[in-house]
Amino acid sequence: MRASTSRKARTVPCAVLLVSIAALCGPLAVAAGPQTTAADEAPFLAENDAAMSKMMNGMSARPSGDVDRDFVAMMVPHHQGAIDMAQAELRFGHNEALRRIAQEIVVEQQQEIVAMRRALGQPLPPAAPAPDQQRPASVPPVHSQPLSQPGMQMPMPNPMQKEP
């Protein structure tokens, strides 16, 4: 007979992994390029912390007795957390390579959420503009062109267009 594990016991490895990644990325971020002041980074850190908290809370869904539904119930907040963190990078980040990766994360994770919900016959999330389409005044705009998929549009850099 298989021993059941508590929800908390299953989320601990995820939390340990996230802390480990943060610890490994810290030195890389220092060596990677220009540094911002703590005040400049505060909005990003606050938004990222809120995304992490929301994700961790969402992943602690109460078991339903249906493994497939429980899997989706935990994975959707996990994927949404990745989307929320990527959108914070899009709003506050300056490295164009990382911003492009963040854009890809948003699209891919949205597609995964849709695929999981479809597999269970659940309603799909409503189509809405991405919150990263509004940028703070301190961050220069990115010239973009929309994706061709309706409901999954997000800003995409146009390498052919020069900034003014």
C-alpha atoms as one frame of an Amber mdcrd trajectory, in Angstrom:
protein
   0.000   0.000   0.000   1.320   3.397  -0.952   1.738   5.916   1.834   0.045
   9.219   1.091   2.040  12.400   1.373   0.699  15.634   2.688   0.241  18.619
   0.408   2.903  20.452   2.377   5.390  17.615   1.880   4.856  17.795  -1.882
   5.311  21.557  -2.106   8.508  21.586  -0.044  10.641  20.131  -2.892   9.265
  22.809  -5.235  10.107  25.545  -2.754  13.600  24.094  -2.241  14.121  24.019
  -6.007  13.020  27.646  -6.397  15.314  28.782  -3.567  18.194  26.814  -5.097
  17.628  28.415  -8.495  17.533  31.862  -6.916  20.778  31.149  -5.048  22.481
  29.979  -8.237  21.198  32.875 -10.320  22.204  35.537  -7.795  25.940  35.411
  -8.602  25.183  35.152 -12.326  23.025  38.255 -12.181  25.838  40.185 -10.517
  28.294  39.162 -13.220  25.783  39.579 -16.058  25.776  43.318 -16.446  24.658
  46.690 -15.187  23.207  46.812 -11.721  20.146  48.721 -10.639  19.642  50.371
  -7.310  17.427  48.741  -4.710  14.818  51.457  -5.284  14.791  50.738  -9.039
  14.334  47.030  -8.463  11.753  47.295  -5.662   8.642  47.234  -7.924   9.945
  44.166  -9.757  10.790  42.365  -6.516   7.388  43.163  -5.009   5.567  41.931
  -8.118   7.704  38.803  -8.332   7.165  38.051  -4.632   3.392  38.432  -5.063
   3.499  36.073  -8.058   5.461  33.470  -6.088   3.112  33.683  -3.093   0.024
  33.390  -5.310   1.565  30.405  -7.117   2.530  28.560  -3.926  -0.930  29.129
  -2.410  -2.633  27.984  -5.601  -0.553  24.824  -5.823  -1.771  23.705  -2.404
  -5.194  22.726  -3.753  -7.186  20.239  -1.675  -7.089  16.703  -3.170 -10.286
  15.775  -5.001  -9.744  12.031  -5.288  -9.126  12.367  -9.039  -5.406  12.291
  -9.849  -5.867  13.995 -13.223  -7.911  16.859 -11.772  -5.494  17.239  -8.869
  -2.552  17.365 -11.298  -4.195  20.141 -13.315  -5.322  21.946 -10.150  -1.672
  22.164  -9.057  -0.069  22.713 -12.454  -2.293  25.592 -13.591  -1.162  27.858
 -10.697   2.422  26.725 -11.324   2.195  27.742 -14.990   0.333  30.961 -14.115
   3.135  31.767 -11.659   5.656  31.450 -14.487   3.486  33.759 -16.613   3.225
  36.324 -13.812   6.998  36.279 -13.222   7.701  36.571 -16.956   5.331  39.535
 -17.174   7.255  41.222 -14.356  10.417  40.785 -16.428   8.640  42.279 -19.437
   7.516  45.288 -17.404  10.774  46.009 -15.621  13.601  44.130 -17.393  16.036
  45.730 -19.788  17.919  42.775 -21.321  16.317  42.127 -24.708  17.363  38.458
 -24.792  15.703  37.858 -21.411  12.638  39.845 -22.449  12.284  37.619 -25.528
  12.561  34.513 -23.335   9.936  35.985 -20.998   7.609  36.542 -23.977   8.073
  32.912 -25.004   7.343  31.766 -21.441   4.055  33.671 -21.449   2.904  32.106
 -24.728   4.084  28.584 -23.935   2.659  28.505 -20.422  -0.698  29.875 -21.624
  -0.797  27.115 -24.229  -0.023  24.483 -21.576  -2.840  25.755 -19.355  -5.285
  25.594 -22.280  -4.115  22.066 -23.199  -4.531  20.786 -19.622  -7.993  22.304
 -19.262  -9.083  20.948 -22.637  -7.851  17.468 -21.667 -10.241  17.545 -18.689
 -13.079  19.261 -20.544 -12.775  22.316 -18.298 -13.687  25.819 -19.457 -10.848
  27.768 -20.997  -9.543  30.977 -19.432 -11.172  34.126 -20.840  -9.281  36.005
 -23.531  -7.784  39.192 -22.128  -4.933  41.525 -23.006  -1.730  40.712 -21.172
  -1.064  43.049 -18.237   2.495  43.583 -19.471   1.134  45.624 -22.369   1.069
  48.622 -20.033   4.605  49.551 -19.041   5.720  51.940 -16.316   6.772  55.390
 -17.579  10.369  54.660 -16.516  10.675  51.720 -18.951  11.057  52.567 -22.653
   8.414  51.065 -24.974   9.132  48.012 -27.106   7.988  48.271 -30.716   5.834
  45.254 -31.349   3.625  43.328 -33.706   0.863  40.975 -32.495   0.961  37.189
 -32.807  -1.435  35.613 -35.255  -3.310  33.517 -32.661  -6.428  35.294 -31.400
  -6.665  35.557 -27.632  -2.962  34.987 -27.112  -1.568  38.278 -28.298   1.407
  39.865 -26.610   4.022  42.451 -27.580   6.767  41.055 -29.776   9.904  43.036
 -30.652  10.263  44.010 -34.288  13.974  43.613 -35.157  13.472  45.518 -38.426
  12.251  48.707 -36.756  14.729  51.075 -35.154  13.804  52.874 -31.957  13.445
  56.665 -32.251
